[in-house]
Amino acid sequence: MPVLVSRSRLTRILYDMKMLRRRLELLEVRLERSLESKKSKEAENSIIRSYSNAIRQIRFVVYSLEVLEVKLESILTLNAMTQDLVIVREALKELSRRVRSLPEVSAILDDIGDSIGDVMAEIPVDVDQQVIAVRREAAKKILEEAERLVETDNSKASQIAS
């Protein structure tokens, strides 16, 4: 494994991911409060559904970012370039596609993914098509796990509300 040359750039990318996650966590809290207020005022079902869907998407992004942050922290801690960087980039691309209904979040995810691509371009990382296909599958598994966590959270919330 080649020594990580772009450590400071990856540190900045990690910082950006953490800041996005924190902002989304705060947004989620605000939306949950608004949702509770709307429910108590017996708002239209379409409004309640919109809030619920936005909260679900934000949770999905938050859970996904948590896993990707751990992967980047591992790369930085080991001070070595690994194929995990390809997984992080692919997961960010897919995550961005899945949350197009949150345009600002999607744009930030695209920027972070592009930054990782720039780092990869500077460092010799084996990225042939077969490796990328395998890494895409690993990235999809990360996002599927995040979706399962969101669904688990939603079912727990439904049980509490009942």
Buried (B, 14 or more C-beta within 10 A) or exposed (E): EEEBEBBEBBEBBBEBBBEBBEBBBEBBEEBBEBBEEBBEEEBEEEBBEBBBEBBBBBBBBBBBBBBBBEBBBEBBEEEEBBBBBBBBBBBBBBBBEBBEEBEEBBEBBBBBBBBBBEBBEEEEBEBEEEEBEBBBEBBBEBBEEBBEBBEEBBEEEEEEEE
